[in-house]
């Protein structure tokens, strides 16, 4: 069975898709402006492409930092993986006792 993506990863993927649609649309508008010899639109076309990419960079940095904290010692994903690995090699009673003493 396919593992479901976590919500923050879905949001980041959707943001990236919207960015590409925006970028391609602005490139088409820029081409049209060059074709019609209307160069006054270039500053706002540049802003319409550059600013969303900068905002996406902030989102990506936040997601990367969240993932790094989850996957290091003390993070919830790391600790869950370590307990699962112990479960394969020990009996369930020992793991339950260790979990209680860790709290």
Contact map, one row per residue, 1 for C-alpha under 8 A:
1110000000000000000000000000000000000000000000000000000000000000000000000000000000000000000000000000000
1111000000000000000000000000000000000000000000000000000000000000000000000000000000000000000000000000000
1111100000000000000000000000000000000000000000000000000000000000000000000000000000000000000000000000000
0111110000000000000000000000000000000000000000000000000000000000000000000000000000000000000000000000000
0011111011000000000000000000000000000000000000000000000000000000000000000000000000000000000000000000000
0001111111000000000000000000000000000000000000000000000000000000000000000000000000000000000000000000000
0000111111100000000000000000000000000000000000000000000000000000000000000000000000000000000000000000000
0000011111110000000000000000000000000000000000000000000000000010000000000000000000000000000000000000000
0000111111111000000000000000000000000000000000000000000000000010000000000000000000000000000000000000000
0000111111111100000000000000000000000000000000000000000000000000000000000000000000000000000000000000000
0000001111111110000000000000000000000000000000000000000000000000000000000000000000000000000000000000000
0000000111111111000000000000000000000000000000000000000000110000000000000000000000000000000000000000000
0000000011111111100000000000000000000000000000000000000000000000000000000000000000000000000000000000000
0000000001111111110000000000000000000000000000000000000000000000000000000000000000000000000000000000000
0000000000111111111000000000000000000000000000000000000100000000000000000000000000000000000000000000000
0000000000011111111100000000000000000000000000000000000100000000000000000000000000000000000000000000000
0000000000001111111110000000000000000000000000000000000000000000000000000000000000000000000000000000000
0000000000000111111111000000000000000000000000000000000000000000000000000000000000000000000000000000000
0000000000000011111111100000000000000000000000000001100000000000000000000000000000000000000000000000000
0000000000000001111111110000000000000000000000000000000000000000000000000000000000000000000000000000000
0000000000000000111111111000000000000000000000000000000000000000000000000000000000000000000000000000000
0000000000000000011111111100000000000000000000011000000000000000000000000000000000000000000000000000000
0000000000000000001111111110000000000000000000001000000000000000000000000000000000000000000000000000000
0000000000000000000111111111000000000000000000000000000000000000000000000000000000000000000000000000000
0000000000000000000011111111100000000000000000000000000000000000000000000000000000000000000000000000000
0000000000000000000001111111110000000000000010011000000000000000000000000000000000000000000000000000000
0000000000000000000000111111111000000000000000000000000000000000000000000000000000000000000000000000000
0000000000000000000000011111111100000000000000000000000000000000000000000000000000000000000000000000000
0000000000000000000000001111111110000000000010000000000000000000000000000000000000000000000000000000000
0000000000000000000000000111111111000000110010000000000000000000000000000000000000000000000000000000000
0000000000000000000000000011111111100000000000000000000000000000000000000000000000000000000000000000000
0000000000000000000000000001111111110000000000000000000000000000000000000000000000000000000000000000000
0000000000000000000000000000111111111110100000000000000000000000000000000000000000000000000000000000000
0000000000000000000000000000011111111110000000000000000000000000000000000000000000000000000000000000000
0000000000000000000000000000001111111100000000000000000000000000000000000000000000000000000000000000000
0000000000000000000000000000000111111100000000000000000000000000000000000000000000000000000000000000000
0000000000000000000000000000000011111110000000000000000000000000000000000000000000000000000000000000000
0000000000000000000000000000000011111111100000000000000000000000000000000000000000000000000000000000000
0000000000000000000000000000000011001111110000000000000000000000000000000000000000000000000000000000000
0000000000000000000000000000000000000111111000000000000000000000000000000000000000000000000000000000000
0000000000000000000000000000010010000111111110000000000000000000000000000000000000000000000000000000000
0000000000000000000000000000010000000011111111000000000000000000000000000000000000000000000000000000000
0000000000000000000000000000000000000001111111100000000000000000000000000000000000000000000000000000000
0000000000000000000000000000000000000000111111110000000000000000000000000000000000000000000000000000000
0000000000000000000000000100110000000000111111111000000000000000000000000000000000000000000000000000000
0000000000000000000000000000000000000000011111111100000000000000000000000000000000000000000000000000000
0000000000000000000000000000000000000000001111111110000000000000000000000000000000000000000000000000000
0000000000000000000001000100000000000000000111111111000000000000000000000000000000000000000000000000000
0000000000000000000001100100000000000000000011111111100000000000000000000000000000000000000000000000000
0000000000000000000000000000000000000000000001111111110000000000000000000000000000000000000000000000000
0000000000000000000000000000000000000000000000111111111000000000000000000000000000000000000000000000000
0000000000000000001000000000000000000000000000011111111100000000000000000000000000000000000000000000000
0000000000000000001000000000000000000000000000001111111110000000000000000000000000000000000000000000000
0000000000000000000000000000000000000000000000000111111111000000000000000000000000000000000000000000000
0000000000000000000000000000000000000000000000000011111111100000000000000000000000000000000000000000000
0000000000000011000000000000000000000000000000000001111111110000000000000000000000000000000000000000000
0000000000000000000000000000000000000000000000000000111111111000000000000000000000000000000000000000000
0000000000000000000000000000000000000000000000000000011111111100000000000000000000000000000000000000000
0000000000010000000000000000000000000000000000000000001111111110000000000000000000000000000000000000000
0000000000010000000000000000000000000000000000000000000111111111000000000000000000000000000000000000000
0000000000000000000000000000000000000000000000000000000011111111100000000000000000000000000000000000000
0000000000000000000000000000000000000000000000000000000001111111110000000000000000000000000000000000000
0000000110000000000000000000000000000000000000000000000000111111111000000000000000000000000000000000000
0000000000000000000000000000000000000000000000000000000000011111111100000000000000000000000000000000000
0000000000000000000000000000000000000000000000000000000000001111111110000000000000000000000000000000000
0000000000000000000000000000000000000000000000000000000000000111111111000000000000000000000000000000000
0000000000000000000000000000000000000000000000000000000000000011111111100000000000000000000000000000000
0000000000000000000000000000000000000000000000000000000000000001111111110000000000000000000000000000000
0000000000000000000000000000000000000000000000000000000000000000111111110010000000000000000000000000000
0000000000000000000000000000000000000000000000000000000000000000011111110111110000000000000000000000000
0000000000000000000000000000000000000000000000000000000000000000001111111011110000000000000000000000000
0000000000000000000000000000000000000000000000000000000000000000000111111110010000000000000000000000000
0000000000000000000000000000000000000000000000000000000000000000000000111110011000000000000000000000000
0000000000000000000000000000000000000000000000000000000000000000000001011111011000000000000000000000000
0000000000000000000000000000000000000000000000000000000000000000000011111111111000000000000000000000000
0000000000000000000000000000000000000000000000000000000000000000000001100111111100000000000000000000000
0000000000000000000000000000000000000000000000000000000000000000000001100011111110000000000000000000000
0000000000000000000000000000000000000000000000000000000000000000000001111111111111000000000000000000000
0000000000000000000000000000000000000000000000000000000000000000000000001111111111100000000000000000000
0000000000000000000000000000000000000000000000000000000000000000000000000001111111110000000000000000000
0000000000000000000000000000000000000000000000000000000000000000000000000000111111111000000000000000000
0000000000000000000000000000000000000000000000000000000000000000000000000000011111111100000000000000000
0000000000000000000000000000000000000000000000000000000000000000000000000000001111111110000000100000000
0000000000000000000000000000000000000000000000000000000000000000000000000000000111111111000000000000000
0000000000000000000000000000000000000000000000000000000000000000000000000000000011111111100000000000000
0000000000000000000000000000000000000000000000000000000000000000000000000000000001111111110000100000000
0000000000000000000000000000000000000000000000000000000000000000000000000000000000111111111100100000000
0000000000000000000000000000000000000000000000000000000000000000000000000000000000011111111000000000000
0000000000000000000000000000000000000000000000000000000000000000000000000000000000001111111000000000000
0000000000000000000000000000000000000000000000000000000000000000000000000000000000000111111101100000000
0000000000000000000000000000000000000000000000000000000000000000000000000000000000000011111111100000000
0000000000000000000000000000000000000000000000000000000000000000000000000000000000000010011111110000000
0000000000000000000000000000000000000000000000000000000000000000000000000000000000000000001111111000000
0000000000000000000000000000000000000000000000000000000000000000000000000000000000000000011111111100000
0000000000000000000000000000000000000000000000000000000000000000000000000000000000100110011111111110000
0000000000000000000000000000000000000000000000000000000000000000000000000000000000000000000111111111000
0000000000000000000000000000000000000000000000000000000000000000000000000000000000000000000011111111100
0000000000000000000000000000000000000000000000000000000000000000000000000000000000000000000001111111110
0000000000000000000000000000000000000000000000000000000000000000000000000000000000000000000000111111111
0000000000000000000000000000000000000000000000000000000000000000000000000000000000000000000000011111111
0000000000000000000000000000000000000000000000000000000000000000000000000000000000000000000000001111111
0000000000000000000000000000000000000000000000000000000000000000000000000000000000000000000000000111111
0000000000000000000000000000000000000000000000000000000000000000000000000000000000000000000000000011111
